[in-house]
Amino acid sequence: MGNRAVVVGYVYGESTSGQRVVYELGLTGIPIVNANNNCSTGSTALFLAT
């Protein structure tokens, strides 16, 4: 299936918001990147995901 990772963009929340969501979905053992930089969070997360 190739290399996999999760990129999570959030504005309000804990610094480990991505880990909390991904672990609740049952996805473990893959890298998780949390992006939080206010107005540009969405574009940063998309950039990191490509």
mmCIF file of the N, C-alpha and C atoms, coordinates in Angstrom:
data_MODEL
# 
_entry.id   MODEL 
# 
loop_
_atom_site.group_PDB 
_atom_site.id 
_atom_site.type_symbol 
_atom_site.label_atom_id 
_atom_site.label_alt_id 
_atom_site.label_comp_id 
_atom_site.label_asym_id 
_atom_site.label_entity_id 
_atom_site.label_seq_id 
_atom_site.pdbx_PDB_ins_code 
_atom_site.Cartn_x 
_atom_site.Cartn_y 
_atom_site.Cartn_z 
_atom_site.occupancy 
_atom_site.B_iso_or_equiv 
_atom_site.pdbx_formal_charge 
_atom_site.auth_seq_id 
_atom_site.auth_comp_id 
_atom_site.auth_asym_id 
_atom_site.auth_atom_id 
_atom_site.pdbx_PDB_model_num 
ATOM 1   N N  . MET A 1 1  ? 0.804   -1.183 0.000  1.00 0.00 ? 1  MET A N  1 
ATOM 2   C CA . MET A 1 1  ? 0.000   0.000  0.000  1.00 0.00 ? 1  MET A CA 1 
ATOM 3   C C  . MET A 1 1  ? 0.859   1.265  0.000  1.00 0.00 ? 1  MET A C  1 
ATOM 4   N N  . GLY A 1 2  ? 2.146   1.147  0.187  1.00 0.00 ? 2  GLY A N  1 
ATOM 5   C CA . GLY A 1 2  ? 3.018   2.313  0.154  1.00 0.00 ? 2  GLY A CA 1 
ATOM 6   C C  . GLY A 1 2  ? 3.176   2.958  1.515  1.00 0.00 ? 2  GLY A C  1 
ATOM 7   N N  . ASN A 1 3  ? 3.897   4.051  1.513  1.00 0.00 ? 3  ASN A N  1 
ATOM 8   C CA . ASN A 1 3  ? 4.118   4.794  2.754  1.00 0.00 ? 3  ASN A CA 1 
ATOM 9   C C  . ASN A 1 3  ? 2.855   5.536  3.150  1.00 0.00 ? 3  ASN A C  1 
ATOM 10  N N  . ARG A 1 4  ? 2.571   5.526  4.443  1.00 0.00 ? 4  ARG A N  1 
ATOM 11  C CA . ARG A 1 4  ? 1.398   6.229  4.943  1.00 0.00 ? 4  ARG A CA 1 
ATOM 12  C C  . ARG A 1 4  ? 1.789   7.086  6.122  1.00 0.00 ? 4  ARG A C  1 
ATOM 13  N N  . ALA A 1 5  ? 1.101   8.193  6.252  1.00 0.00 ? 5  ALA A N  1 
ATOM 14  C CA . ALA A 1 5  ? 1.234   9.080  7.402  1.00 0.00 ? 5  ALA A CA 1 
ATOM 15  C C  . ALA A 1 5  ? -0.065  9.858  7.532  1.00 0.00 ? 5  ALA A C  1 
ATOM 16  N N  . VAL A 1 6  ? -0.261  10.474 8.672  1.00 0.00 ? 6  VAL A N  1 
ATOM 17  C CA . VAL A 1 6  ? -1.450  11.272 8.916  1.00 0.00 ? 6  VAL A CA 1 
ATOM 18  C C  . VAL A 1 6  ? -1.008  12.699 9.210  1.00 0.00 ? 6  VAL A C  1 
ATOM 19  N N  . VAL A 1 7  ? -1.634  13.656 8.532  1.00 0.00 ? 7  VAL A N  1 
ATOM 20  C CA . VAL A 1 7  ? -1.401  15.073 8.810  1.00 0.00 ? 7  VAL A CA 1 
ATOM 21  C C  . VAL A 1 7  ? -2.700  15.653 9.334  1.00 0.00 ? 7  VAL A C  1 
ATOM 22  N N  . VAL A 1 8  ? -2.649  16.271 10.502 1.00 0.00 ? 8  VAL A N  1 
ATOM 23  C CA . VAL A 1 8  ? -3.839  16.817 11.141 1.00 0.00 ? 8  VAL A CA 1 
ATOM 24  C C  . VAL A 1 8  ? -3.661  18.316 11.323 1.00 0.00 ? 8  VAL A C  1 
ATOM 25  N N  . GLY A 1 9  ? -4.626  19.079 10.828 1.00 0.00 ? 9  GLY A N  1 
ATOM 26  C CA . GLY A 1 9  ? -4.626  20.519 11.046 1.00 0.00 ? 9  GLY A CA 1 
ATOM 27  C C  . GLY A 1 9  ? -5.689  20.879 12.063 1.00 0.00 ? 9  GLY A C  1 
ATOM 28  N N  . TYR A 1 10 ? -5.333  21.662 13.050 1.00 0.00 ? 10 TYR A N  1 
ATOM 29  C CA . TYR A 1 10 ? -6.289  22.086 14.073 1.00 0.00 ? 10 TYR A CA 1 
ATOM 30  C C  . TYR A 1 10 ? -5.938  23.491 14.531 1.00 0.00 ? 10 TYR A C  1 
ATOM 31  N N  . VAL A 1 11 ? -6.922  24.220 15.033 1.00 0.00 ? 11 VAL A N  1 
ATOM 32  C CA . VAL A 1 11 ? -6.672  25.565 15.543 1.00 0.00 ? 11 VAL A CA 1 
ATOM 33  C C  . VAL A 1 11 ? -6.866  25.588 17.053 1.00 0.00 ? 11 VAL A C  1 
ATOM 34  N N  . TYR A 1 12 ? -7.951  25.033 17.535 1.00 0.00 ? 12 TYR A N  1 
ATOM 35  C CA . TYR A 1 12 ? -8.194  24.980 18.968 1.00 0.00 ? 12 TYR A CA 1 
ATOM 36  C C  . TYR A 1 12 ? -8.073  23.534 19.417 1.00 0.00 ? 12 TYR A C  1 
ATOM 37  N N  . GLY A 1 13 ? -7.267  23.289 20.409 1.00 0.00 ? 13 GLY A N  1 
ATOM 38  C CA . GLY A 1 13 ? -7.131  21.934 20.919 1.00 0.00 ? 13 GLY A CA 1 
ATOM 39  C C  . GLY A 1 13 ? -5.759  21.701 21.508 1.00 0.00 ? 13 GLY A C  1 
ATOM 40  N N  . GLU A 1 14 ? -5.565  20.512 21.980 1.00 0.00 ? 14 GLU A N  1 
ATOM 41  C CA . GLU A 1 14 ? -4.290  20.111 22.565 1.00 0.00 ? 14 GLU A CA 1 
ATOM 42  C C  . GLU A 1 14 ? -3.245  19.892 21.482 1.00 0.00 ? 14 GLU A C  1 
ATOM 43  N N  . SER A 1 15 ? -1.985  19.920 21.860 1.00 0.00 ? 15 SER A N  1 
ATOM 44  C CA . SER A 1 15 ? -0.909  19.736 20.883 1.00 0.00 ? 15 SER A CA 1 
ATOM 45  C C  . SER A 1 15 ? -0.859  18.320 20.327 1.00 0.00 ? 15 SER A C  1 
ATOM 46  N N  . THR A 1 16 ? -1.565  17.389 20.936 1.00 0.00 ? 16 THR A N  1 
ATOM 47  C CA . THR A 1 16 ? -1.610  16.013 20.445 1.00 0.00 ? 16 THR A CA 1 
ATOM 48  C C  . THR A 1 16 ? -3.000  15.650 19.925 1.00 0.00 ? 16 THR A C  1 
ATOM 49  N N  . SER A 1 17 ? -3.694  16.618 19.348 1.00 0.00 ? 17 SER A N  1 
ATOM 50  C CA . SER A 1 17 ? -5.041  16.373 18.829 1.00 0.00 ? 17 SER A CA 1 
ATOM 51  C C  . SER A 1 17 ? -5.049  15.282 17.768 1.00 0.00 ? 17 SER A C  1 
ATOM 52  N N  . GLY A 1 18 ? -4.053  15.279 16.918 1.00 0.00 ? 18 GLY A N  1 
ATOM 53  C CA . GLY A 1 18 ? -3.974  14.274 15.859 1.00 0.00 ? 18 GLY A CA 1 
ATOM 54  C C  . GLY A 1 18 ? -3.868  12.870 16.408 1.00 0.00 ? 18 GLY A C  1 
ATOM 55  N N  . GLN A 1 19 ? -3.028  12.681 17.419 1.00 0.00 ? 19 GLN A N  1 
ATOM 56  C CA . GLN A 1 19 ? -2.872  11.358 18.011 1.00 0.00 ? 19 GLN A CA 1 
ATOM 57  C C  . GLN A 1 19 ? -4.178  10.870 18.618 1.00 0.00 ? 19 GLN A C  1 
ATOM 58  N N  . ARG A 1 20 ? -4.882  11.758 19.280 1.00 0.00 ? 20 ARG A N  1 
ATOM 59  C CA . ARG A 1 20 ? -6.134  11.354 19.917 1.00 0.00 ? 20 ARG A CA 1 
ATOM 60  C C  . ARG A 1 20 ? -7.139  10.854 18.897 1.00 0.00 ? 20 ARG A C  1 
ATOM 61  N N  . VAL A 1 21 ? -7.318  11.584 17.815 1.00 0.00 ? 21 VAL A N  1 
ATOM 62  C CA . VAL A 1 21 ? -8.293  11.204 16.789 1.00 0.00 ? 21 VAL A CA 1 
ATOM 63  C C  . VAL A 1 21 ? -7.872  9.920  16.083 1.00 0.00 ? 21 VAL A C  1 
ATOM 64  N N  . VAL A 1 22 ? -6.622  9.848  15.690 1.00 0.00 ? 22 VAL A N  1 
ATOM 65  C CA . VAL A 1 22 ? -6.141  8.700  14.906 1.00 0.00 ? 22 VAL A CA 1 
ATOM 66  C C  . VAL A 1 22 ? -6.175  7.419  15.735 1.00 0.00 ? 22 VAL A C  1 
ATOM 67  N N  . TYR A 1 23 ? -5.786  7.482  16.994 1.00 0.00 ? 23 TYR A N  1 
ATOM 68  C CA . TYR A 1 23 ? -5.813  6.293  17.836 1.00 0.00 ? 23 TYR A CA 1 
ATOM 69  C C  . TYR A 1 23 ? -7.236  5.819  18.081 1.00 0.00 ? 23 TYR A C  1 
ATOM 70  N N  . GLU A 1 24 ? -8.190  6.752  18.196 1.00 0.00 ? 24 GLU A N  1 
ATOM 71  C CA . GLU A 1 24 ? -9.584  6.351  18.370 1.00 0.00 ? 24 GLU A CA 1 
ATOM 72  C C  . GLU A 1 24 ? -10.132 5.662  17.129 1.00 0.00 ? 24 GLU A C  1 
ATOM 73  N N  . LEU A 1 25 ? -9.554  5.958  15.967 1.00 0.00 ? 25 LEU A N  1 
ATOM 74  C CA . LEU A 1 25 ? -9.948  5.278  14.734 1.00 0.00 ? 25 LEU A CA 1 
ATOM 75  C C  . LEU A 1 25 ? -9.274  3.919  14.581 1.00 0.00 ? 25 LEU A C  1 
ATOM 76  N N  . GLY A 1 26 ? -8.349  3.620  15.476 1.00 0.00 ? 26 GLY A N  1 
ATOM 77  C CA . GLY A 1 26 ? -7.675  2.325  15.435 1.00 0.00 ? 26 GLY A CA 1 
ATOM 78  C C  . GLY A 1 26 ? -6.443  2.298  14.553 1.00 0.00 ? 26 GLY A C  1 
ATOM 79  N N  . LEU A 1 27 ? -5.984  3.446  14.102 1.00 0.00 ? 27 LEU A N  1 
ATOM 80  C CA . LEU A 1 27 ? -4.776  3.512  13.278 1.00 0.00 ? 27 LEU A CA 1 
ATOM 81  C C  . LEU A 1 27 ? -3.574  3.728  14.183 1.00 0.00 ? 27 LEU A C  1 
ATOM 82  N N  . THR A 1 28 ? -2.699  2.749  14.252 1.00 0.00 ? 28 THR A N  1 
ATOM 83  C CA . THR A 1 28 ? -1.500  2.865  15.074 1.00 0.00 ? 28 THR A CA 1 
ATOM 84  C C  . THR A 1 28 ? -0.286  2.485  14.256 1.00 0.00 ? 28 THR A C  1 
ATOM 85  N N  . GLY A 1 29 ? 0.864   2.888  14.724 1.00 0.00 ? 29 GLY A N  1 
ATOM 86  C CA . GLY A 1 29 ? 2.107   2.512  14.070 1.00 0.00 ? 29 GLY A CA 1 
ATOM 87  C C  . GLY A 1 29 ? 2.439   3.344  12.843 1.00 0.00 ? 29 GLY A C  1 
ATOM 88  N N  . ILE A 1 30 ? 1.775   4.480  12.648 1.00 0.00 ? 30 ILE A N  1 
ATOM 89  C CA . ILE A 1 30 ? 2.089   5.347  11.518 1.00 0.00 ? 30 ILE A CA 1 
ATOM 90  C C  . ILE A 1 30 ? 2.425   6.746  12.044 1.00 0.00 ? 30 ILE A C  1 
ATOM 91  N N  . PRO A 1 31 ? 3.256   7.492  11.319 1.00 0.00 ? 31 PRO A N  1 
ATOM 92  C CA . PRO A 1 31 ? 3.612   8.839  11.768 1.00 0.00 ? 31 PRO A CA 1 
ATOM 93  C C  . PRO A 1 31 ? 2.411   9.786  11.737 1.00 0.00 ? 31 PRO A C  1 
ATOM 94  N N  . ILE A 1 32 ? 2.358   10.687 12.711 1.00 0.00 ? 32 ILE A N  1 
ATOM 95  C CA . ILE A 1 32 ? 1.290   11.682 12.800 1.00 0.00 ? 32 ILE A CA 1 
ATOM 96  C C  . ILE A 1 32 ? 1.934   13.053 12.931 1.00 0.00 ? 32 ILE A C  1 
ATOM 97  N N  . VAL A 1 33 ? 1.538   13.970 12.061 1.00 0.00 ? 33 VAL A N  1 
ATOM 98  C CA . VAL A 1 33 ? 2.048   15.336 12.095 1.00 0.00 ? 33 VAL A CA 1 
ATOM 99  C C  . VAL A 1 33 ? 0.895   16.259 12.458 1.00 0.00 ? 33 VAL A C  1 
ATOM 100 N N  . ASN A 1 34 ? 1.086   17.078 13.478 1.00 0.00 ? 34 ASN A N  1 
ATOM 101 C CA . ASN A 1 34 ? 0.083   18.059 13.898 1.00 0.00 ? 34 ASN A CA 1 
ATOM 102 C C  . ASN A 1 34 ? 0.492   19.435 13.395 1.00 0.00 ? 34 ASN A C  1 
ATOM 103 N N  . ALA A 1 35 ? -0.404  20.110 12.678 1.00 0.00 ? 35 ALA A N  1 
ATOM 104 C CA . ALA A 1 35 ? -0.143  21.464 12.181 1.00 0.00 ? 35 ALA A CA 1 
ATOM 105 C C  . ALA A 1 35 ? -1.104  22.427 12.858 1.00 0.00 ? 35 ALA A C  1 
ATOM 106 N N  . ASN A 1 36 ? -0.551  23.463 13.469 1.00 0.00 ? 36 ASN A N  1 
ATOM 107 C CA . ASN A 1 36 ? -1.370  24.469 14.146 1.00 0.00 ? 36 ASN A CA 1 
ATOM 108 C C  . ASN A 1 36 ? -0.696  25.820 13.976 1.00 0.00 ? 36 ASN A C  1 
ATOM 109 N N  . ASN A 1 37 ? -1.154  26.599 13.016 1.00 0.00 ? 37 ASN A N  1 
ATOM 110 C CA . ASN A 1 37 ? -0.636  27.961 12.857 1.00 0.00 ? 37 ASN A CA 1 
ATOM 111 C C  . ASN A 1 37 ? -1.739  28.903 12.382 1.00 0.00 ? 37 ASN A C  1 
ATOM 112 N N  . ASN A 1 38 ? -2.804  28.907 13.155 1.00 0.00 ? 38 ASN A N  1 
ATOM 113 C CA . ASN A 1 38 ? -3.927  29.841 13.016 1.00 0.00 ? 38 ASN A CA 1 
ATOM 114 C C  . ASN A 1 38 ? -4.518  29.861 11.614 1.00 0.00 ? 38 ASN A C  1 
ATOM 115 N N  . CYS A 1 39 ? -4.526  30.999 10.936 1.00 0.00 ? 39 CYS A N  1 
ATOM 116 C CA . CYS A 1 39 ? -5.241  31.137 9.663  1.00 0.00 ? 39 CYS A CA 1 
ATOM 117 C C  . CYS A 1 39 ? -4.689  30.264 8.547  1.00 0.00 ? 39 CYS A C  1 
ATOM 118 N N  . SER A 1 40 ? -3.436  29.895 8.618  1.00 0.00 ? 40 SER A N  1 
ATOM 119 C CA . SER A 1 40 ? -2.856  29.098 7.531  1.00 0.00 ? 40 SER A CA 1 
ATOM 120 C C  . SER A 1 40 ? -2.732  27.625 7.873  1.00 0.00 ? 40 SER A C  1 
ATOM 121 N N  . THR A 1 41 ? -3.462  27.160 8.869  1.00 0.00 ? 41 THR A N  1 
ATOM 122 C CA . THR A 1 41 ? -3.394  25.752 9.258  1.00 0.00 ? 41 THR A CA 1 
ATOM 123 C C  . THR A 1 41 ? -3.812  24.833 8.123  1.00 0.00 ? 41 THR A C  1 
ATOM 124 N N  . GLY A 1 42 ? -4.892  25.150 7.442  1.00 0.00 ? 42 GLY A N  1 
ATOM 125 C CA . GLY A 1 42 ? -5.383  24.277 6.363  1.00 0.00 ? 42 GLY A CA 1 
ATOM 126 C C  . GLY A 1 42 ? -4.383  24.148 5.241  1.00 0.00 ? 42 GLY A C  1 
ATOM 127 N N  . SER A 1 43 ? -3.831  25.254 4.788  1.00 0.00 ? 43 SER A N  1 
ATOM 128 C CA . SER A 1 43 ? -2.869  25.177 3.688  1.00 0.00 ? 43 SER A CA 1 
ATOM 129 C C  . SER A 1 43 ? -1.574  24.510 4.131  1.00 0.00 ? 43 SER A C  1 
ATOM 130 N N  . THR A 1 44 ? -1.175  24.693 5.374  1.00 0.00 ? 44 THR A N  1 
ATOM 131 C CA . THR A 1 44 ? 0.018   24.025 5.871  1.00 0.00 ? 44 THR A CA 1 
ATOM 132 C C  . THR A 1 44 ? -0.189  22.518 5.907  1.00 0.00 ? 44 THR A C  1 
ATOM 133 N N  . ALA A 1 45 ? -1.341  22.076 6.389  1.00 0.00 ? 45 ALA A N  1 
ATOM 134 C CA . ALA A 1 45 ? -1.633  20.641 6.452  1.00 0.00 ? 45 ALA A CA 1 
ATOM 135 C C  . ALA A 1 45 ? -1.654  20.030 5.052  1.00 0.00 ? 45 ALA A C  1 
ATOM 136 N N  . LEU A 1 46 ? -2.250  20.724 4.094  1.00 0.00 ? 46 LEU A N  1 
ATOM 137 C CA . LEU A 1 46 ? -2.273  20.213 2.720  1.00 0.00 ? 46 LEU A CA 1 
ATOM 138 C C  . LEU A 1 46 ? -0.859  20.144 2.142  1.00 0.00 ? 46 LEU A C  1 
ATOM 139 N N  . PHE A 1 47 ? -0.048  21.151 2.401  1.00 0.00 ? 47 PHE A N  1 
ATOM 140 C CA . PHE A 1 47 ? 1.338   21.155 1.920  1.00 0.00 ? 47 PHE A CA 1 
ATOM 141 C C  . PHE A 1 47 ? 2.126   19.994 2.510  1.00 0.00 ? 47 PHE A C  1 
ATOM 142 N N  . LEU A 1 48 ? 1.950   19.756 3.792  1.00 0.00 ? 48 LEU A N  1 
ATOM 143 C CA . LEU A 1 48 ? 2.675   18.655 4.438  1.00 0.00 ? 48 LEU A CA 1 
ATOM 144 C C  . LEU A 1 48 ? 2.206   17.289 3.943  1.00 0.00 ? 48 LEU A C  1 
ATOM 145 N N  . ALA A 1 49 ? 0.955   17.198 3.534  1.00 0.00 ? 49 ALA A N  1 
ATOM 146 C CA . ALA A 1 49 ? 0.406   15.922 3.089  1.00 0.00 ? 49 ALA A CA 1 
ATOM 147 C C  . ALA A 1 49 ? 0.856   15.533 1.689  1.00 0.00 ? 49 ALA A C  1 
ATOM 148 N N  . THR A 1 50 ? 1.352   16.473 0.914  1.00 0.00 ? 50 THR A N  1 
ATOM 149 C CA . THR A 1 50 ? 1.769   16.154 -0.455 1.00 0.00 ? 50 THR A CA 1 
ATOM 150 C C  . THR A 1 50 ? 3.216   15.778 -0.531 1.00 0.00 ? 50 THR A C  1 
# 
